[in-house]
Amino acid sequence: MRRGRLHARVAVMITDNPGAHALVRAKKSRVPAVVIPPRGFSTREAFDRALARAVEKSGARLIVLAGFMRILSPWFVRRFRGRILNIHPALLPAFPGAHAIRDALRRKVKTTGVTVHFVDEQVDHGPVLVQETVLVRKGDTEENLRRRIHRVEHRLYPQAIQQVLEAQKCQSRKRPSRKS
């Protein structure tokens, strides 16, 4: 947003990690931040209900997952269907899960990439919004491939988010107003 590539406002930054560097960044940017540690909840769904309350209180129209390594409950996904975006460091459906870059290198693929998708009840699944390939170079390590993938993610995610926000805006203009 500071670079003018995304025309939006961050309603709230929510993390489950009280030590997340994102909290420092949020404070510097004067973005409201909420920490919801999962240890205080007896079930995943109870945690997700607290998460949902924080999202609803903020008025956010879109939930953008970035570095959020928790699996959201089916209840949460249904509650916010079509409003949750995720970014994944692979060309889904290939290499779902937390170790996509390592898995791609172990399989010796020639290309991997980045996927931005809507979240559904399955892990690293759901309608794909955009994908971009990243070549795997001979001698790549997990770290240097990760750096190249991150460069693509940092360019692609804002574009995808802007696309979804503009589509939401168009949809809200098309909805007929309710008359009492």
Backbone as CSV, one residue per row, in Angstrom:
resi,resn,N_x,N_y,N_z,CA_x,CA_y,CA_z,C_x,C_y,C_z
1,MET,0.828,-1.191,0.000,0.000,0.000,0.000,0.868,1.249,0.000
2,ARG,1.968,1.215,0.760,2.870,2.377,0.781,3.451,2.639,-0.597
3,ARG,3.641,1.595,-1.382,4.218,1.749,-2.721,3.160,2.075,-3.776
4,GLY,1.912,2.151,-3.373,0.850,2.505,-4.294,0.383,1.376,-5.191
5,ARG,0.782,0.133,-4.875,0.372,-1.009,-5.702,-0.953,-1.600,-5.256
6,LEU,-1.384,-1.203,-4.078,-2.629,-1.743,-3.525,-3.401,-0.594,-2.904
7,HIS,-4.613,-0.404,-3.370,-5.451,0.684,-2.879,-6.474,0.106,-1.917
8,ALA,-6.063,0.032,-0.665,-6.907,-0.586,0.361,-6.485,-0.036,1.725
9,ARG,-7.214,-0.443,2.716,-6.884,-0.092,4.093,-6.866,-1.385,4.887
10,VAL,-5.857,-1.556,5.732,-5.802,-2.728,6.592,-6.689,-2.438,7.802
11,ALA,-7.751,-3.210,7.935,-8.694,-3.000,9.038,-8.093,-3.465,10.359
12,VAL,-7.374,-4.576,10.314,-6.753,-5.129,11.519,-5.725,-6.170,11.088
13,MET,-4.679,-6.294,11.887,-3.705,-7.364,11.680,-3.896,-8.308,12.861
14,ILE,-4.181,-9.557,12.553,-4.428,-10.544,13.603,-3.338,-11.605,13.525
15,THR,-2.784,-11.951,14.673,-1.784,-13.004,14.729,-2.080,-13.924,15.906
16,ASP,-1.598,-15.153,15.789,-1.702,-16.095,16.910,-0.381,-16.154,17.668
17,ASN,0.607,-15.358,17.222,1.949,-15.403,17.784,2.295,-14.061,18.442
18,PRO,2.349,-14.018,19.775,2.650,-12.754,20.456,4.032,-12.202,20.120
19,GLY,4.932,-13.008,19.569,6.261,-12.551,19.204,6.418,-12.250,17.720
20,ALA,5.324,-12.202,16.983,5.387,-12.001,15.531,5.954,-10.629,15.186
21,HIS,6.902,-10.604,14.236,7.469,-9.336,13.773,6.388,-8.452,13.134
22,ALA,5.347,-9.080,12.630,4.259,-8.320,12.013,3.625,-7.337,13.004
23,LEU,3.703,-7.628,14.293,3.169,-6.706,15.299,3.963,-5.397,15.311
24,VAL,5.277,-5.489,15.146,6.129,-4.298,15.083,5.780,-3.495,13.833
25,ARG,5.634,-4.186,12.722,5.291,-3.512,11.468,3.916,-2.848,11.557
26,ALA,2.970,-3.534,12.183,1.627,-2.959,12.341,1.690,-1.687,13.190
27,LYS,2.437,-1.741,14.264,2.549,-0.566,15.144,3.167,0.617,14.387
28,LYS,4.238,0.367,13.646,4.882,1.427,12.855,3.914,2.032,11.843
29,SER,3.049,1.204,11.295,2.099,1.651,10.273,0.775,2.119,10.867
30,ARG,0.684,2.107,12.182,-0.548,2.514,12.889,-1.756,1.667,12.474
31,VAL,-1.494,0.384,12.307,-2.554,-0.574,11.982,-2.975,-1.252,13.283
32,PRO,-4.261,-1.299,13.572,-4.704,-2.010,14.776,-4.265,-3.472,14.713
33,ALA,-3.798,-3.978,15.841,-3.314,-5.361,15.876,-3.950,-6.097,17.045
34,VAL,-4.227,-7.369,16.818,-4.835,-8.228,17.831,-4.023,-9.522,17.883
35,VAL,-3.710,-9.955,19.097,-3.042,-11.240,19.289,-4.049,-12.195,19.915
36,ILE,-4.244,-13.338,19.270,-5.159,-14.357,19.787,-4.361,-15.653,19.917
37,PRO,-3.754,-15.887,21.094,-2.957,-17.109,21.259,-3.864,-18.342,21.359
38,PRO,-3.613,-19.366,20.564,-4.496,-20.533,20.536,-4.488,-21.351,21.827
39,ARG,-3.456,-21.203,22.624,-3.379,-21.997,23.865,-4.549,-21.733,24.813
40,GLY,-5.170,-20.585,24.691,-6.267,-20.238,25.582,-7.607,-20.849,25.197
41,PHE,-7.619,-21.721,24.187,-8.878,-22.274,23.695,-8.832,-23.794,23.720
42,SER,-9.956,-24.388,24.064,-10.002,-25.846,24.189,-10.107,-26.564,22.848
43,THR,-10.613,-25.879,21.829,-10.748,-26.498,20.510,-10.336,-25.507,19.420
44,ARG,-10.069,-26.050,18.260,-9.744,-25.213,17.105,-10.923,-24.312,16.761
45,GLU,-12.127,-24.857,16.853,-13.300,-24.056,16.513,-13.494,-22.912,17.505
46,ALA,-13.204,-23.132,18.778,-13.310,-22.050,19.769,-12.318,-20.932,19.429
47,PHE,-11.107,-21.312,19.037,-10.121,-20.321,18.596,-10.658,-19.573,17.380
48,ASP,-11.187,-20.314,16.415,-11.687,-19.688,15.189,-12.873,-18.767,15.453
49,ARG,-13.686,-19.078,16.457,-14.800,-18.180,16.805,-14.263,-16.853,17.352
50,ALA,-13.196,-16.907,18.146,-12.561,-15.674,18.637,-11.953,-14.902,17.469
51,LEU,-11.357,-15.614,16.552,-10.790,-15.004,15.351,-11.896,-14.317,14.539
52,ALA,-13.012,-15.002,14.381,-14.144,-14.444,13.631,-14.679,-13.181,14.298
53,ARG,-14.760,-13.178,15.619,-15.219,-11.975,16.327,-14.287,-10.798,16.049
54,ALA,-12.994,-11.050,16.048,-12.025,-9.978,15.777,-12.165,-9.459,14.345
55,VAL,-12.366,-10.363,13.399,-12.552,-9.957,12.000,-13.828,-9.129,11.874
56,GLU,-14.920,-9.622,12.446,-16.199,-8.918,12.339,-16.140,-7.547,13.009
57,LYS,-15.487,-7.472,14.154,-15.366,-6.201,14.872,-14.598,-5.172,14.034
58,SER,-13.623,-5.637,13.281,-12.801,-4.736,12.468,-13.539,-4.202,11.244
59,GLY,-14.560,-4.926,10.798,-15.272,-4.543,9.583,-14.558,-4.949,8.302
60,ALA,-13.560,-5.803,8.396,-12.795,-6.226,7.221,-13.689,-6.904,6.197
61,ARG,-13.475,-6.549,4.935,-14.227,-7.178,3.842,-13.511,-8.392,3.286
62,LEU,-12.202,-8.471,3.538,-11.389,-9.535,2.978,-10.391,-9.990,4.028
63,ILE,-10.199,-11.287,4.129,-9.213,-11.861,5.050,-8.048,-12.335,4.186
64,VAL,-6.874,-11.778,4.461,-5.681,-12.073,3.672,-4.708,-12.819,4.569
65,LEU,-4.498,-14.091,4.284,-3.586,-14.909,5.079,-2.164,-14.720,4.559
66,ALA,-1.265,-14.435,5.473,0.153,-14.287,5.110,0.968,-14.737,6.309
67,GLY,1.612,-15.864,6.187,2.388,-16.388,7.301,1.519,-16.949,8.405
68,PHE,0.249,-17.150,8.139,-0.677,-17.706,9.128,-0.687,-19.211,8.902
69,MET,0.012,-19.936,9.745,0.266,-21.359,9.510,-0.712,-22.277,10.247
70,ARG,-1.885,-21.763,10.559,-2.905,-22.584,11.214,-3.956,-22.995,10.184
71,ILE,-4.493,-24.170,10.370,-5.587,-24.624,9.507,-6.881,-24.098,10.094
72,LEU,-7.614,-23.353,9.285,-8.889,-22.783,9.732,-9.964,-23.867,9.737
73,SER,-10.841,-23.804,10.721,-11.896,-24.808,10.834,-12.914,-24.650,9.700
74,PRO,-13.604,-25.728,9.351,-14.658,-25.625,8.338,-15.700,-24.565,8.712
75,TRP,-15.996,-24.438,9.999,-16.955,-23.413,10.445,-16.492,-22.024,10.017
76,PHE,-15.213,-21.706,10.269,-14.673,-20.386,9.928,-14.705,-20.163,8.423
77,VAL,-14.283,-21.166,7.675,-14.244,-21.043,6.215,-15.653,-20.818,5.667
78,ARG,-16.641,-21.550,6.168,-18.020,-21.350,5.707,-18.513,-19.955,6.069
79,ARG,-18.165,-19.478,7.261,-18.609,-18.156,7.740,-18.105,-17.041,6.817
80,PHE,-16.890,-17.197,6.286,-16.283,-16.153,5.464,-16.014,-16.621,4.032
81,ARG,-16.809,-17.556,3.547,-16.614,-18.116,2.206,-16.498,-17.000,1.162
82,GLY,-15.491,-17.152,0.304,-15.289,-16.179,-0.761,-14.599,-14.907,-0.306
83,ARG,-14.214,-14.863,0.975,-13.563,-13.654,1.507,-12.204,-13.966,2.130
84,ILE,-11.705,-15.196,1.973,-10.417,-15.577,2.560,-9.455,-15.917,1.427
85,LEU,-8.357,-15.174,1.370,-7.316,-15.434,0.381,-6.097,-16.022,1.069
86,ASN,-5.423,-16.911,0.363,-4.172,-17.482,0.846,-3.154,-17.427,-0.285
87,ILE,-1.890,-17.350,0.098,-0.808,-17.436,-0.874,0.020,-18.654,-0.506
88,HIS,0.435,-19.394,-1.538,1.158,-20.639,-1.303,2.368,-20.704,-2.227
89,PRO,3.533,-21.126,-1.710,4.761,-21.138,-2.509,4.915,-22.383,-3.388
90,ALA,3.924,-22.649,-4.208,3.954,-23.751,-5.171,2.812,-23.543,-6.159
91,LEU,2.848,-24.303,-7.228,1.757,-24.269,-8.202,0.745,-25.332,-7.789
92,LEU,-0.188,-24.941,-6.939,-1.193,-25.900,-6.480,-1.941,-26.456,-7.679
93,PRO,-2.309,-27.708,-7.667,-2.371,-28.615,-6.527,-1.057,-29.296,-6.158
94,ALA,0.028,-28.994,-6.855,1.317,-29.608,-6.503,1.839,-29.038,-5.184
95,PHE,2.375,-29.885,-4.378,3.078,-29.534,-3.151,2.261,-28.710,-2.141
96,PRO,1.110,-29.201,-1.737,0.392,-28.524,-0.656,1.132,-28.742,0.664
97,GLY,0.782,-27.982,1.661,1.370,-28.172,2.983,2.476,-27.182,3.290
98,ALA,3.047,-27.340,4.469,3.981,-26.366,5.028,5.382,-26.417,4.421
99,HIS,5.710,-27.439,3.653,7.085,-27.601,3.163,7.147,-27.660,1.639
100,ALA,6.384,-26.815,0.986,6.253,-26.867,-0.469,7.572,-26.669,-1.201
101,ILE,8.382,-25.744,-0.742,9.646,-25.473,-1.439,10.589,-26.660,-1.288
102,ARG,10.708,-27.158,-0.071,11.552,-28.339,0.164,11.049,-29.524,-0.660
103,ASP,9.748,-29.715,-0.686,9.168,-30.834,-1.428,9.447,-30.719,-2.926
104,ALA,9.363,-29.505,-3.459,9.639,-29.298,-4.892,11.091,-29.638,-5.212
105,LEU,12.012,-29.214,-4.352,13.429,-29.527,-4.578,13.688,-31.027,-4.487
106,ARG,13.064,-31.689,-3.529,13.257,-33.136,-3.387,12.728,-33.902,-4.592
107,ARG,11.656,-33.392,-5.192,11.091,-34.050,-6.378,11.840,-33.690,-7.649
108,LYS,12.797,-32.755,-7.535,13.639,-32.343,-8.663,12.816,-31.805,-9.842
109,VAL,11.794,-31.020,-9.519,10.994,-30.416,-10.582,11.780,-29.283,-11.237
110,LYS,11.423,-28.968,-12.462,12.099,-27.895,-13.189,11.440,-26.536,-12.928
111,THR,10.158,-26.564,-12.551,9.457,-25.329,-12.211,8.601,-25.560,-10.969
112,THR,8.458,-24.516,-10.224,7.509,-24.461,-9.115,6.831,-23.112,-9.269
113,GLY,6.406,-22.490,-8.205,5.790,-21.184,-8.393,5.039,-20.699,-7.189
114,VAL,4.062,-19.865,-7.482,3.252,-19.204,-6.462,1.795,-19.313,-6.872
115,THR,0.941,-19.591,-5.898,-0.503,-19.649,-6.120,-1.199,-18.743,-5.128
116,VAL,-2.104,-17.919,-5.611,-3.023,-17.178,-4.751,-4.386,-17.812,-4.991
117,HIS,-5.030,-18.210,-3.901,-6.316,-18.909,-4.046,-7.271,-18.528,-2.923
118,PHE,-8.555,-18.734,-3.191,-9.561,-18.617,-2.154,-9.481,-19.868,-1.293
119,VAL,-9.664,-19.700,-0.010,-9.576,-20.808,0.934,-10.907,-21.552,0.969
120,ASP,-10.819,-22.873,0.952,-11.989,-23.710,1.220,-11.645,-24.638,2.384
121,GLU,-12.483,-25.638,2.618,-12.306,-26.489,3.796,-11.109,-27.436,3.722
122,GLN,-10.497,-27.581,2.577,-9.318,-28.442,2.442,-8.041,-27.603,2.543
123,VAL,-6.953,-28.240,2.916,-5.681,-27.534,3.068,-5.082,-27.211,1.698
124,ASP,-4.689,-25.942,1.528,-4.067,-25.485,0.287,-4.859,-25.932,-0.934
125,HIS,-6.121,-25.580,-0.895,-7.079,-25.984,-1.914,-8.050,-24.828,-2.061
126,GLY,-8.822,-24.852,-3.067,-9.829,-23.814,-3.278,-9.585,-23.150,-4.616
127,PRO,-10.570,-22.387,-5.073,-10.464,-21.761,-6.388,-9.200,-20.900,-6.518
128,VAL,-8.446,-21.166,-7.576,-7.207,-20.437,-7.828,-7.549,-19.098,-8.476
129,LEU,-6.967,-18.050,-7.922,-7.149,-16.712,-8.477,-6.045,-16.408,-9.495
130,VAL,-4.804,-16.717,-9.125,-3.678,-16.462,-10.018,-2.506,-17.360,-9.621
131,GLN,-1.725,-17.752,-10.636,-0.509,-18.525,-10.411,0.592,-17.954,-11.294
132,GLU,1.826,-18.099,-10.819,2.977,-17.704,-11.623,4.097,-18.703,-11.373
133,THR,4.759,-19.107,-12.454,5.834,-20.087,-12.323,7.142,-19.418,-11.911
134,VAL,7.960,-20.205,-11.236,9.319,-19.832,-10.866,10.197,-21.006,-11.280
135,LEU,11.229,-20.722,-12.075,12.125,-21.779,-12.516,12.980,-22.262,-11.353
136,VAL,13.184,-23.570,-11.302,14.109,-24.154,-10.335,15.440,-24.291,-11.066
137,ARG,16.458,-23.630,-10.525,17.769,-23.628,-11.174,18.635,-24.765,-10.637
138,LYS,19.523,-25.218,-11.473,20.472,-26.243,-11.050,21.267,-25.696,-9.863
139,GLY,21.361,-26.483,-8.813,22.104,-26.062,-7.626,21.301,-25.217,-6.654
140,ASP,20.010,-24.994,-6.946,19.181,-24.214,-6.016,19.182,-24.842,-4.639
141,THR,19.246,-24.006,-3.629,19.020,-24.443,-2.253,17.620,-23.997,-1.873
142,GLU,17.145,-24.535,-0.778,15.817,-24.131,-0.308,15.787,-22.624,-0.061
143,GLU,16.857,-22.093,0.496,16.895,-20.669,0.833,16.903,-19.770,-0.399
144,ASN,17.716,-20.060,-1.408,17.723,-19.140,-2.555,16.465,-19.290,-3.410
145,LEU,15.914,-20.488,-3.481,14.628,-20.647,-4.173,13.530,-19.914,-3.406
146,ARG,13.556,-19.998,-2.089,12.573,-19.288,-1.261,12.641,-17.775,-1.514
147,ARG,13.851,-17.232,-1.615,13.989,-15.781,-1.877,13.352,-15.397,-3.207
148,ARG,13.590,-16.197,-4.243,12.994,-15.880,-5.550,11.476,-16.022,-5.504
149,ILE,10.987,-17.028,-4.810,9.536,-17.208,-4.667,8.939,-16.035,-3.899
150,HIS,9.609,-15.594,-2.844,9.102,-14.447,-2.070,9.006,-13.190,-2.933
151,ARG,9.963,-12.977,-3.814,9.885,-11.801,-4.700,8.615,-11.858,-5.555
152,VAL,8.304,-13.044,-6.064,7.077,-13.199,-6.861,5.855,-12.996,-5.967
153,GLU,5.869,-13.591,-4.775,4.735,-13.435,-3.856,4.475,-11.965,-3.534
154,HIS,5.531,-11.213,-3.274,5.376,-9.808,-2.884,4.831,-8.948,-4.017
155,ARG,4.988,-9.378,-5.232,4.415,-8.671,-6.375,3.007,-9.180,-6.695
156,LEU,2.833,-10.503,-6.645,1.584,-11.123,-7.075,0.440,-10.930,-6.079
157,TYR,0.745,-11.037,-4.782,-0.332,-10.966,-3.784,-1.052,-9.619,-3.809
158,PRO,-0.336,-8.495,-3.807,-1.070,-7.220,-3.875,-1.943,-7.104,-5.120
159,GLN,-1.462,-7.612,-6.263,-2.266,-7.575,-7.483,-3.548,-8.388,-7.317
160,ALA,-3.415,-9.578,-6.743,-4.580,-10.448,-6.554,-5.567,-9.830,-5.560
161,ILE,-5.039,-9.278,-4.479,-5.905,-8.636,-3.481,-6.669,-7.489,-4.124
162,GLN,-5.976,-6.645,-4.895,-6.635,-5.522,-5.571,-7.728,-6.024,-6.507
163,GLN,-7.445,-7.101,-7.218,-8.431,-7.691,-8.135,-9.690,-8.112,-7.382
164,VAL,-9.528,-8.758,-6.235,-10.684,-9.220,-5.452,-11.450,-8.023,-4.884
165,LEU,-10.737,-7.027,-4.376,-11.413,-5.851,-3.814,-12.216,-5.117,-4.890
166,GLU,-11.658,-4.999,-6.086,-12.390,-4.351,-7.176,-13.613,-5.156,-7.582
167,ALA,-13.497,-6.469,-7.596,-14.647,-7.324,-7.911,-15.722,-7.171,-6.836
168,GLN,-15.310,-7.110,-5.569,-16.276,-6.901,-4.480,-16.997,-5.573,-4.659
169,LYS,-16.243,-4.544,-5.028,-16.827,-3.219,-5.219,-17.869,-3.256,-6.328
170,CYS,-17.529,-3.932,-7.438,-18.472,-4.056,-8.555,-19.721,-4.815,-8.138
171,GLN,-19.540,-5.881,-7.359,-20.686,-6.673,-6.894,-21.596,-5.832,-6.006
172,SER,-21.011,-5.035,-5.126,-21.847,-4.236,-4.215,-22.610,-3.164,-4.987
173,ARG,-22.055,-2.678,-6.097,-22.778,-1.691,-6.916,-23.934,-2.329,-7.666
174,LYS,-23.793,-3.610,-8.019,-24.824,-4.310,-8.793,-25.999,-4.761,-7.932
175,ARG,-25.772,-4.892,-6.613,-26.850,-5.365,-5.742,-27.952,-4.320,-5.653
176,PRO,-29.197,-4.752,-5.848,-30.304,-3.794,-5.721,-30.460,-3.388,-4.258
177,SER,-30.823,-2.145,-4.067,-31.039,-1.671,-2.689,-32.369,-2.220,-2.175
178,ARG,-32.386,-2.472,-0.864,-33.621,-2.967,-0.241,-34.507,-1.784,0.130
179,LYS,-35.767,-1.924,-0.201,-36.719,-0.877,0.178,-37.631,-1.454,1.246
180,SER,-37.914,-0.635,2.245,-38.772,-1.082,3.349,-40.213,-0.855,3.036
